[in-house]
Amino acid sequence: MQTPRSAADLGRRAVRAAHAVGRRVVDLLLPPRCLACGEIVSADGALCPACWSKVAFVAAPSCRRCGVPFAFDPGAGAECGECARRPPPFERARAALRYDDASRPLILGFKHADRTHAAPAFAAWMARAAGPLLAEADVIVPVPLHWTRLVRRRYNQAALLALAIGRIGGRPVVPDALVRRRRTPSQGQMRRLGRFRNVAGAFAVHPRREDRIAGRRVLLVDDVLTTGATVEACIRALRAVGATAVDVVTLARVVRED
């Protein structure tokens, strides 16, 4: 006669076996495909060898502050010239990829073409790039969309990344901690100063979420770091309600070759 414990164990094994069979059937009917080109790959969320070779991951040596890669190793703890001239508002920033011709289609497809199935893979890359930033975070917060843009797009790509990163790192995520108070024009064609003016005062912490931010170290999540205008505006809002420090992790960042 089976005990309740052994019966429960058999039940769990049966469920796992059913899931495994179901996964194999799905893989036969809908095999996993490369996130970039659509070629069949060995696992979900992977790139084929050809696309993998084209994607440039941000690697050391890099600025200890903003994470921009160096052409040579200047030694531990070195900062880039930009951070030395104008210290950024964040403590540290890291990115998984360079934003270039190889990564741009990946990011734009995720951001605008409903390719949300890529979020777990992208988040894994970001979590690896973040390293101690994720380990030391008290709470994870995504850069928000204005509600009108969210209704049209149906999802906030930064929130999807933040939730996936939180699951990887075992850190709490507050998807609605920040709100975008006004709808700002797209910054794609704006110069640096125009970007900062465009988002100045555009963000605030939701009044019901202030207690989740005050006195805590925040990891701010976005898709691309360009001039830093958006993250700077968000950081100002987070610090205004008492965040002790803010780190930043993005899927990609623009790297000037000069």
Backbone as a ProteinNet text record, in pm:
[ID]
protein_1_A
[PRIMARY]
MQTPRSAADLGRRAVRAAHAVGRRVVDLLLPPRCLACGEIVSADGALCPACWSKVAFVAAPSCRRCGVPFAFDPGAGAECGECARRPPPFERARAALRYDDASRPLILGFKHADRTHAAPAFAAWMARAAGPLLAEADVIVPVPLHWTRLVRRRYNQAALLALAIGRIGGRPVVPDALVRRRRTPSQGQMRRLGRFRNVAGAFAVHPRREDRIAGRRVLLVDDVLTTGATVEACIRALRAVGATAVDVVTLARVVRED
[TERTIARY]
85	0	87.9	57.5	137.7	102.3	204.3	181.2	144.8	81.7	50.8	174.6	289.4	411.7	456.9	458.1	502.9	406.5	278.6	180.5	203.1	233.9	260.6	385.4	489.6	613.1	586.2	507.7	474.2	396.9	308.6	231.3	320.4	419.2	510.5	595.4	640.3	720.2	638.8	512.9	425.9	406.8	389.4	372.6	498.5	616.2	742.1	761	726.5	739.4	645.8	523.9	428.6	478.7	535.6	590.9	706.2	792.5	905.7	858.3	757.8	702.7	639.8	565.3	503.4	605.9	717.3	823.1	884.7	903.7	961.4	866.6	737.5	639.4	640.3	642.9	645.9	771.3	885.3	1010.8	1007.1	936.6	925.3	836.4	726.6	632.6	678.6	732.1	778.2	919.7	1019.6	1156.6	1205.5	1291.1	1344.6	1423.8	1413.5	1479.2	1566.8	1666.5	1760.2	1685.2	1719.1	1653	1673.7	1780.9	1812.4	1762.6	1799.8	1771.7	1661.5	1621.4	1515.4	1559.4	1688.7	1737.8	1710.9	1692.4	1668.6	1794.5	1775.5	1886.6	1855	1948.8	1935.1	1843.8	1825.1	1745.9	1677.7	1568.3	1498.8	1591.5	1576.1	1652.3	1797.2	1829.9	1969	1987.4	2112.9	2151.6	2224.7	2208.4	2283.9	2431.2	2523	2665.6	2699	2636.5	2666.7	2625.1	2505.7	2457.8	2534.8	2567.3	2644.2	2778.2	2839.8	2971.6	2964.3	2845.8	2831.4	2797.6	2736.4	2692.7	2812.9	2827.3	2940.4	2895	2936.3	2907.2	3007.2	2960	3047.8	3130.3	3260	3348.3	3455.8	3519.9	3631.3	3748.5	3836.8	3836.1	3734.2	3680.9	3578.5	3585	3519.9	3511.8	3440.3	3496.5	3436.3	3302.2	3279.8	3157.9	3048.3	3072.8	2966.5	2972.7	3084.5	3093.8	3132.7	3166	3206	3336.3	3346.8	3468.8	3588.8	3705.7	3831.2	3899.7	3976.3	4054	4175.3	4220.9	4332	4303.8	4378.2	4354.2	4432.8	4363.7	4433.1	4457.2	4412.7	4430.2	4298.9	4298	4175.3	4124.5	3992.8	3930.1	3937.2	3978.7	3991.9	3855.3	3843.7	3722.8	3753.3	3651	3667	3672.7	3715.8	3726.8	3593.7	3486.1	3354.3	3308.7	3327.9	3288.1	3374.9	3502.7	3591.3	3550.8	3510.3	3470.6	3333.9	3240.7	3103.1	3053.1	3077.4	3034.8	2885.7	2848.1	2706.7	2631.3	2498.1	2418.4	2408	2436.5	2429.4	2561.6	2554.8	2675.2	2756.7	2688.9	2752.4	2649	2696.8	2609	2677.6	2599.4	2652.1	2553	2605.5	2522.8	2573.9	2483.9	2522.7	2586.8	2530.4	2571.2	2611.2	2691.2	2709.6	2586.9	2540.1	2429.1	2488.1	2472.9	2533	2444.5	2497.4	2417.6	2373.3	2448.2	2410.9	2304.5	2318	2223.9	2096	2102.6	1985.6	1861	1868.4	1746.3	1690.3	1777.9	1732.4	1650	1703.9	1640.2	1512.9	1516	1396.7	1284.8	1322.2	1220	1155.1	1234.8	1182.9	1097.4	1140.2	1075.9	947	945.7	834.1	759.5	814.2	753.5	702.9	672.2	610.1	696.2	827.2	913.3	950.9	847.3	867.6	925.4	922.4	979.8	1130.7	1191.4	1335.5	1372.3	1274.5	1303.6	1387.1	1356.5	1439	1585.7	1612.7	1751.2	1821.3	1754.4	1814.4	1841.7	1747.2	1763.8	1882.2	1903	2017.3	2148.5	2154.9	2274.7	2295.6	2186	2194	2233.9	2178.7	2211.9	2360.2	2413.1	2555.8	2639.7	2595.7	2668.7	2659.9	2544	2524.7	2610.2	2622.6	2706.4	2674.4	2770	2747.7	2636.5	2604.3	2494.6	2364.4	2343.4	2223	2230.6	2346.6	2361.9	2338.2	2374.4	2363.9	2233.3	2150.6	2027.4	1924.5	1857.5	1745	1614.9	1606	1483.9	1520.2	1444.1	1465	1347.7	1378.5	1275.8	1299.6	1197.5	1214.4	1183.4	1243.2	1206.1	1065.6	973.7	834.1	805.8	697	638.9	525.2	494.8	374.1	253.2	146	33.4	-24	-20.6	-74.7	10.5	142	231.3	218.8	198.4	181.4	54.6	-53.9	-178.7	-157.5	-86.5	-64.7	28.3	136.5	235.1	192.9	115.9	62.3	161.7	286.1	383.2	496.6	559.5	677.6	798.4	881.8	995.1	1089.7	1106.8	1194.8	1136.6	1004.8	941.5	956.4	943.2	962.8	1104.7	1202.5	1341.3	1361.8	1304.6	1321	1263.6	1145.2	1082.6	1166.2	1219.9	1302.5	1433.8	1493.4	1617.3	1590.9	1477.7	1442.6	1430.3	1372.8	1361.4	1500	1588.8	1723.3	1799.8	1792.1	1870.4	1801.2	1673.6	1599.9	1581.3	1558.3	1540.1	1399.4	1338.9	1203.8	1201.9	1095	1076.8	950.2	959.3	841.3	816.7	736.4	721.9	662	579.3	512.6	567.9	691.9	750.2	762.8	803.9	818	701.4	658.3	556.5	611.7	571	609.1	494.9	520.9	414.3	364.4	446.7	402.8	462.5	390.8	436.9	544	664.2	774.7	793.9	834.2	861.3	974.8	977	1085.5	1218.2	1321.5	1450.6	1548.1	1499.8	1587.3	1671.9	1615.6	1687.9	1737.8	1725.8	1767	1914.9	1974.3	2110.9	2112.1	2231.2	2245.6	2165.8	2186	2118.4	1967.5	1922.5	1778.9	1719.2	1794	1745.7	1726.4	1822.6	1811.6	1693.9	1676.4	1563.6	1430.8	1428.5	1305.6	1248.8	1336.2	1288	1300.3	1345.9	1360.5	1225.5	1220.3	1097.3	987.5	1019.5	915.3	878	960.4	938.2	915	839.4	817	793.8	818.3	787.3	639.4	572.7	431.4	417.4	325.3	311.3	292.4	226.7	204.2	325	430.5	550.2	671.6	653.1	766.6	832.1	749.8	807.2	888.8	869.7	949.7	1085	1099	1221.1	1305.9	1241.5	1313.8	1406.7	1532.9	1630.5	1684.7	1659.5	1700.8	1794.5	1873.6	1959.8	1879.6	1868	1781.8	1866.6	1821.5	1877.9	1776.1	1811.4	1723.2	1748.8	1642	1652.3	1593.3	1667.9	1617.1	1673.3	1626.1	1673.5	1805.1	1817.3	1937.8	1982.9	2113.7	2173.4	2243.3	2196.9	2255.5	2332.5	2264.6	2330.8	2317.7	2222.8	2196.6	2091.4	2027.2	1927.7	1808.7	1757.6	1639.8	1672.2	1782.6	1814.2	1845.6	1906.6	1934.9	1805.7	1706.4	1578.3	1510.4	1520.1	1461.6	1534.3	1665.9	1744	1710.2	1691.4	1653.1	1522.2	1427.8	1299.2	1316.3	1398.6	1420.6	1491.9	1590.2	1662.1	1575.3	1480.7	1393.6	1308.5	1283.4	1203.2	1289.7	1422.1	1507.5	1585	1594.4	1679.6	1823.3	1889.5	2025.6	2128.5	2103.6	2193.7	2116.5	2159.3	2095.6	2203	2195.7	2277	2187.9	2249.8	2175.4	2225.5	2133.5	2171.4	2080.6	2141.1	2066	2103.5	2015.6	2044.8	2161.6	2163.5	2270.4	2306.9	2421.7	2463.6	2536.1	2522.5	2596.5	2740.1	2833.6	2977.2	3037.8	3081.1	3146.1	3285.9	3320.1	3448.7	3566.9	3539.6	3650.3	3684.9
-120.1	0	124.2	217.5	338.4	434.9	495.4	600.7	728.2	825.5	954.1	1021	1007.2	1071.5	1009.4	870.8	805.4	832	840.6	871	1011.2	1104.3	1240.9	1247.1	1169.4	1165.4	1110.4	1004.2	946.7	1046.8	1120.8	1221	1329.5	1377.2	1481.3	1428.7	1303.6	1244.5	1233	1196.4	1183.5	1318.9	1423.1	1557.2	1600.4	1574.4	1611.6	1535.7	1408.2	1327.2	1378.2	1416.1	1469.3	1600.6	1684.7	1811.2	1785.2	1688.8	1658.2	1608.9	1519.9	1470.8	1586.1	1670.5	1784.3	1877.5	1897.8	1983.9	1927.1	1793.2	1729.6	1740.8	1726	1738.6	1880	1979.7	2119.1	2147.3	2092.9	2116	2056.1	1941.7	1881.3	1965.1	2015.7	2093.5	2238.2	2296.6	2436.1	2441.1	2403.4	2399.8	2539.1	2548.5	2679.7	2741.3	2872.1	2940.8	3054.7	3086.8	3193.8	3324.3	3395.2	3521.4	3625.8	3612.8	3714.4	3677.8	3559.4	3526.1	3423.5	3353.2	3254.9	3115.7	3092.4	2957.3	2867.3	2738.3	2644.2	2632.6	2640.3	2630.6	2521.7	2497.9	2385.8	2414	2542.6	2574.9	2709.6	2728	2857	2968.2	3085.5	3200.6	3199.9	3125	3115.9	3186.9	3214.9	3265.8	3155.3	3152.8	3056.8	3099.4	3009.6	3045.9	3168.6	3182.6	3297.1	3428.9	3432	3555.4	3582.6	3476.2	3493.2	3560.3	3522.7	3578.6	3726.2	3774.5	3915.2	4005.8	3949.1	4030	4060.8	4187.7	4231.2	4249.3	4159.1	4172.5	4269.2	4351.8	4445.2	4365	4380.1	4301.1	4390	4337.9	4408.1	4412.1	4512.5	4617.5	4726.1	4786.1	4888.8	4989.3	5103	5207.2	5152	5171.4	5116.3	5181.8	5302.7	5377.7	5348.3	5383.7	5371.3	5242.6	5167.2	5039.1	5045.6	5163.9	5171.8	5095.2	5013.2	4932.7	5017.6	4980.1	5045.2	4967.6	5040.2	4975.7	4903.1	4947.2	4881.2	4884.6	4808.3	4797.7	4905.1	5007.5	5113.1	5078.9	4961.5	4921.8	4919.4	4851.7	4836.5	4970.4	4988.1	5107.3	5230.7	5217.2	5333.3	5381.4	5513.2	5574.3	5633.2	5635.3	5696.1	5847.7	5914.7	6060.1	6129.3	6074	6134.9	6133	6021.2	6013.3	6102.2	6117.3	6205.3	6350.9	6388.7	6527.7	6559.8	6466.5	6489.9	6363	6348.5	6227	6201.1	6083.3	6052.5	6041.1	6048.3	6041.8	5901.6	5800.4	5663.4	5624	5521.1	5468.5	5389.5	5298.3	5215.8	5184	5166.9	5124.7	5014.8	4916	4806.5	4773.3	4719.5	4678.1	4545.8	4468.7	4338.4	4349.8	4435.8	4442.1	4583	4591.9	4717.9	4738.4	4860.8	4892.1	4923.1	4829	4843.4	4774.5	4756.9	4699.5	4556.4	4483.8	4346	4338.9	4421.6	4415.3	4495.2	4594.8	4681.7	4604	4512.3	4437.5	4354.5	4298.1	4222.4	4310.9	4429.4	4517.8	4579.4	4623.5	4683.9	4581.8	4456.7	4353	4324.7	4323.2	4302.2	4420	4539.2	4661.2	4694.6	4668.5	4715.8	4606.2	4485.5	4382.7	4262.3	4281.5	4177	4053.5	4065.3	3947.8	3934.4	3926.9	3923.9	3791.2	3687.4	3559.2	3569.9	3678.9	3697.9	3749.8	3794.7	3857.8	3769.7	3641	3560.7	3553.7	3537.9	3530.9	3664.6	3772.8	3905.2	3932	3895.3	3917.6	3838.8	3717.1	3637.7	3706.2	3763.4	3837.6	3958.7	4028.1	4148	4114.2	4005.3	3965.4	3932.1	3866.8	3834.8	3962.6	4059.1	4185.7	4265.4	4259.8	4338.3	4286.6	4155.2	4096.8	4151.5	4221.4	4271.8	4375.1	4443.2	4540.1	4470.2	4353.7	4275.3	4215	4164.3	4100.6	4198.5	4324.3	4424.7	4503.4	4482.8	4560.2	4520.1	4619.1	4593.2	4578.5	4648.8	4647.6	4680.5	4623.8	4646.8	4726.4	4830.1	4920.6	4942.3	4925.3	4953.2	5098.3	5146.3	5275.8	5261.8	5351.2	5333.7	5393.6	5348.2	5411	5502.8	5603.4	5680.2	5589.6	5610.7	5517.6	5508.2	5617.7	5611.5	5521.2	5526.6	5441.2	5295.2	5275.8	5139.9	5076.4	5152.8	5100.9	5059.4	5141	5110.9	4991.4	4984.3	4876.6	4749.4	4763.3	4652.2	4596.8	4635.7	4590.5	4691.1	4694.2	4777.2	4684.5	4700.9	4609.8	4614.8	4731.8	4743.1	4666.9	4668.1	4593.6	4443.7	4395.8	4252.9	4210.6	4292.4	4261.9	4265.2	4365.5	4378.8	4258.4	4213.6	4099.1	3972.2	3954.2	3835.9	3842.4	3959.8	3976.2	3950	3997.6	3973.7	3826.1	3749.7	3604.7	3540	3585.2	3528.1	3559.3	3683.8	3727.1	3712.8	3673.2	3661.2	3794.4	3899.8	4033.4	4082.3	4159.1	4210	4313.7	4312.4	4405.7	4487.3	4618.2	4704.9	4766.9	4700.4	4745.2	4884.5	4925.3	5054.9	5157.9	5140.1	5236.4	5374	5379.4	5506.2	5526	5649.8	5684.1	5794.9	5791.4	5897.8	5998.2	6116	6213.7	6279.4	6283.9	6340.5	6259.2	6260.4	6184.9	6266.5	6215.8	6286.4	6237.1	6326	6282.9	6181.7	6100.4	6006	6080.2	6020	6087.4	6039.9	5955.5	5892.7	5989.7	6103.7	6198.4	6320.9	6319.4	6436.2	6431.8	6549.1	6560.1	6550	6545.1	6520.8	6620.7	6749.9	6849.7	6841.1	6815.5	6802.3	6685.3	6575.7	6460.1	6492.4	6563.9	6597.6	6692.9	6788.6	6880.4	6808.9	6712.6	6641.5	6565.5	6506	6421.4	6488.7	6613.5	6682.1	6688.9	6635.8	6639.1	6547.7	6455.9	6371.8	6252.9	6221.4	6101.5	6135.9	6050.1	6063.3	5925	5912.2	5786.5	5787	5676.5	5664.5	5682.5	5769.4	5795	5668.7	5567.7	5444.1	5351.1	5389.6	5304.9	5370.2	5487.4	5557.9	5477.7	5406.2	5327.7	5209	5168.2	5059.5	5109.7	5241.9	5302.6	5368.1	5435.6	5511	5420.2	5463.4	5390.2	5265.3	5248.6	5126.1	5155.5	5054.2	5059.9	5005.8	5085.4	5053.3	5012.2	4909.4	4873	4914.1	5014.6	5068.3	4992.9	4950.5	4867.5	4939.8	4940.4	4994	4911.4	4938.8	4860.3	4912.2	5043.8	5099	5223	5233.6	5352.7	5428.9	5551.2	5631.8	5747.4	5858.3	5971	5962.8	5882.9	5876	5973.5	6043.5	6144.4	6082	5971.5	5908.7	5853	5779.9	5722.6	5833.2	5942.5	6051.6	6111.1	6131.5	6185.3	6089.6	5959.1	5860.6	5860.4	5870.1	5868.3	5988.3	6103.3	6221.6	6196.9	6132.9	6103.7	6002.5	5901.7	5799.6	5858.8	5942.2	6004.5	6104.2	6165	6263.6	6202.3	6069.8	6004.6	5920.4	5933.7	5872.1	5749.2	5716.9	5605.1	5634.6	5538	5562.4	5559.3	5478.6	5468.8	5406.3	5438.3	5381.3	5331.1	5203.1	5144.1	5123.6	5104.7	5092.7	4971.6	4893.8	4788.5	4798	4791.3	4796.2	4678.3	4648	4541.1	4580.3	4706	4752.2	4895.2	4939	5076.7	5122	5251.2	5311.8	5332.3	5291.1	5309.7	5391.5	5511.9	5596.2	5542.1	5526.4	5466.6	5558.9	5688.4	5780.7	5779
0	0	0	-89.8	-98.6	13.8	68.9	167	93.1	163.6	99.1	41.2	111.5	63.4	-69.2	-74	-196.4	-311.1	-283	-387.3	-442.9	-353.1	-397.6	-483.4	-442.9	-521.7	-661	-668.7	-798.5	-883.8	-818.4	-891.4	-949.7	-868.1	-917.3	-1032.5	-1021.5	-1129.1	-1256.9	-1241.6	-1358.8	-1427.1	-1345	-1401.6	-1475.4	-1413.5	-1478.6	-1609	-1607.2	-1728.9	-1838.6	-1799.8	-1897.1	-1956.6	-1871.3	-1920.2	-2016.7	-1984.8	-2072.4	-2208.3	-2207.2	-2333.4	-2412	-2342.5	-2408.2	-2469.5	-2397.9	-2449	-2575.7	-2577.5	-2696.6	-2815.4	-2790.4	-2898	-2954	-2863.8	-2907.9	-2988.9	-2943.3	-3015	-3154.9	-3169.7	-3301.9	-3392.8	-3337.9	-3418.1	-3435.8	-3329.4	-3331.1	-3274.4	-3349.6	-3297.3	-3260.1	-3156.7	-3118.1	-3232.4	-3246	-3356.3	-3305	-3383.5	-3350.6	-3328.4	-3223.7	-3192.6	-3301.3	-3377.9	-3478.2	-3617.3	-3667.4	-3807.6	-3826.6	-3721.6	-3732.7	-3768.3	-3780.8	-3805.8	-3684.5	-3709.6	-3601	-3514.4	-3381.5	-3286.5	-3184.4	-3095.4	-3001.9	-2883.7	-2851	-2731.6	-2748.8	-2675.2	-2677.5	-2629	-2688.5	-2643.9	-2685.9	-2790.5	-2834.9	-2968.1	-2999.1	-3129.2	-3204.7	-3335.5	-3414.4	-3415.7	-3449.7	-3447.3	-3530.9	-3647.7	-3734.3	-3668.7	-3610.5	-3546.6	-3417.4	-3343.4	-3220.3	-3249.5	-3359.2	-3392	-3427.6	-3466.6	-3505.2	-3386.9	-3283.3	-3168.4	-3078.9	-3044.3	-2961.9	-2817.7	-2730.7	-2588.8	-2525.9	-2432.9	-2361.7	-2261.1	-2267.2	-2181	-2120	-2016.6	-1954	-2052.4	-2037.4	-1935	-1967.3	-1863.5	-1882.1	-1768.3	-1789.4	-1687.6	-1565	-1448.7	-1327.4	-1297.8	-1352.4	-1323.5	-1427.4	-1553	-1653.6	-1732.1	-1721.5	-1788.5	-1934.9	-1987.1	-2127.5	-2145.6	-2251.4	-2267.7	-2308.7	-2257.7	-2293.1	-2406	-2487.3	-2592.9	-2536.1	-2419.6	-2350.8	-2201.5	-2124.5	-1981.4	-1906.5	-1852.2	-1778.8	-1631.6	-1589.9	-1450.6	-1376	-1263.2	-1184.2	-1133.6	-1137.9	-1082.1	-1169.1	-1294.9	-1383	-1430.3	-1447.3	-1501.5	-1638.7	-1724.2	-1855.7	-1842	-1948.6	-1945.1	-1923.2	-1981.3	-1966.7	-1820.5	-1752	-1611.6	-1524.5	-1562.4	-1485.7	-1502.7	-1623.8	-1649.8	-1591.2	-1607.3	-1562.8	-1495.2	-1364.6	-1294.1	-1313	-1354.2	-1376.9	-1245	-1250.9	-1127.8	-1069.7	-1150.6	-1100.6	-1035.3	-951.9	-891.1	-993.9	-1063.2	-1166.1	-1273.6	-1395.8	-1505	-1584	-1624.5	-1702.9	-1815.1	-1924.8	-2037.8	-2090	-2150.6	-2202.9	-2340.8	-2427	-2566.3	-2607.5	-2711.6	-2782.4	-2872	-2877.6	-2968	-3105.3	-3197.7	-3330.1	-3433.2	-3553.9	-3662	-3632.9	-3550.8	-3518.2	-3409.6	-3307.3	-3195.2	-3219.6	-3307.8	-3329.2	-3371.3	-3469.4	-3505.6	-3390.1	-3307.2	-3191.5	-3098.1	-3070.1	-2972.6	-3027.6	-3153.5	-3212.3	-3229.7	-3262.9	-3272.9	-3139.1	-3034	-2898.2	-2854	-2890.9	-2843	-2918.6	-3047.4	-3129.2	-3204.8	-3210.4	-3295.2	-3216	-3088.6	-3006.4	-2987.1	-3002.2	-2983.2	-2835.2	-2752.7	-2608.6	-2559.8	-2644.4	-2605.8	-2583	-2631.1	-2613.5	-2475.2	-2397.7	-2268.7	-2175.1	-2157.3	-2065.3	-2106.9	-2236.8	-2283.1	-2262.9	-2300.8	-2283.1	-2134.8	-2049.8	-1905.9	-1851.5	-1902.2	-1857.7	-1894.6	-2015.2	-2055.3	-1964.7	-1934.9	-1851.1	-1708.6	-1655.1	-1518.1	-1506.9	-1610.8	-1611.4	-1618.6	-1700.2	-1710.7	-1580.8	-1514.8	-1392.5	-1277.9	-1264.9	-1160.8	-1022.7	-960.2	-824.1	-814.5	-923.4	-918.1	-883.9	-942.9	-913.4	-774.3	-737.5	-606.7	-492.7	-512.8	-406.6	-409.5	-510.1	-522.8	-417.8	-361.7	-272.3	-350.2	-462.6	-542.1	-686.8	-779.9	-922.7	-977.1	-1055	-1107.2	-1257	-1341.4	-1483.9	-1518.5	-1626.4	-1682.3	-1740.5	-1706.7	-1749.8	-1888	-1947.9	-2065.5	-2021.2	-2102.3	-2077	-2102.9	-2030	-2037.2	-2178.4	-2254.7	-2390.6	-2479.3	-2461.1	-2538.9	-2493.5	-2363.7	-2311.8	-2368.2	-2377.3	-2433.3	-2578.5	-2653.7	-2794.7	-2814.1	-2734.2	-2750.8	-2678.4	-2569.9	-2490.1	-2389.2	-2393.3	-2294.7	-2286	-2168.4	-2147.2	-2150.7	-2251.8	-2268.5	-2148.6	-2087.8	-1971.1	-1852.1	-1838.2	-1727.8	-1747.1	-1870.7	-1896.3	-1859.2	-1895.8	-1861.3	-1710.2	-1643.9	-1499.8	-1426.2	-1466	-1400.5	-1419.5	-1540.4	-1566.8	-1489.8	-1481.4	-1404.4	-1256.5	-1208.1	-1068.3	-1036.7	-1129.5	-1107.5	-1105.3	-1192.2	-1197.1	-1068.7	-1024.8	-910	-776.4	-776.7	-651	-582.1	-661	-605.9	-634.1	-542.3	-566.8	-677.6	-754.8	-865.8	-839.7	-861.1	-848.1	-985.9	-1070.5	-1208.9	-1223.8	-1127.2	-1137.9	-1040.3	-997.4	-903.1	-965.4	-1091.5	-1162	-1258.3	-1273.7	-1372.8	-1461.4	-1587.3	-1680.8	-1681.6	-1628.5	-1605.2	-1732.8	-1834.3	-1961.9	-2076.1	-2186.5	-2302.4	-2374.8	-2377.8	-2440.6	-2583	-2674.9	-2813.2	-2817.5	-2921.9	-2940.8	-2948.9	-2887.2	-2881.5	-2989.6	-3080	-3177.4	-3257.9	-3298	-3383.1	-3306.9	-3175	-3096.4	-3061.8	-3052.7	-3004.8	-2852.5	-2795.9	-2652	-2567.8	-2590.3	-2507.8	-2523.7	-2646.8	-2670.1	-2595.5	-2583.4	-2509.4	-2362	-2303.1	-2161	-2137.2	-2225.3	-2210.4	-2229.2	-2319.6	-2352.3	-2232.4	-2151.1	-2040.1	-1903.4	-1900	-1771.1	-1699.1	-1578.7	-1499	-1547.4	-1638.8	-1697.3	-1609.5	-1508.1	-1427.7	-1280.9	-1215.6	-1071.5	-1013.7	-884.4	-816.2	-778.9	-804.8	-769.7	-618.4	-573.6	-429.3	-345.6	-402.1	-326.8	-326	-395.7	-402.4	-336.4	-280.4	-220.5	-109	-31.1	79.2	29.8	-96.7	-153.8	-203.5	-214.3	-269	-160.9	-67.2	36.2	115.9	128	206.6	139.7	9.1	-59.1	-177.2	-209.6	-327.7	-446	-550	-663.1	-783.5	-853.8	-983.2	-1088.8	-1168.7	-1271.7	-1402.5	-1469.5	-1589.3	-1709.6	-1821.1	-1947.5	-2061.9	-2183.7	-2297.3	-2353.7	-2376.3	-2437.4	-2361.3	-2339.5	-2280.5	-2392.8	-2417	-2524.3	-2462.5	-2435.1	-2368.4	-2216.9	-2169.7	-2026.1	-1979.3	-2072.8	-2033.8	-1962	-2014.7	-1954.1	-1816.4	-1804.5	-1673.8	-1573.5	-1617.8	-1524.4	-1470.5	-1557.8	-1512.2	-1415.2	-1441.2	-1350.4	-1216.4	-1219.9	-1096.4	-1009.3	-1070.5	-992.8	-918.1	-985.4	-921.2	-808	-828.5	-725.5	-603.7	-627.2	-515.8	-440.4	-510.3	-446	-336.5	-343.3	-239.7	-146.5	-158	-57.5	-97	-227.5	-268.4	-226.2	-165.6	-116.9	-228.3	-331	-445.3	-560.7	-682.9	-801.1	-896.3	-929.3	-1035	-1157.3	-1272.3	-1397.5	-1474.8	-1530.9	-1624.5	-1745.8	-1864.7	-1989.3	-2076.8	-2170.6	-2264.9	-2355.1	-2398.4	-2487.2	-2451.7	-2502.4	-2484.2	-2610.2	-2638.7	-2748.2	-2703.7	-2787	-2757.9	-2870.2	-2839.1	-2937.7	-2965.7	-3090.1	-3124.3	-3095.7	-3077.5	-3048.5	-2901.4
[MASK]
++++++++++++++++++++++++++++++++++++++++++++++++++++++++++++++++++++++++++++++++++++++++++++++++++++++++++++++++++++++++++++++++++++++++++++++++++++++++++++++++++++++++++++++++++++++++++++++++++++++++++++++++++++++++++++++++++++++++++++++++++++++++++++++++++

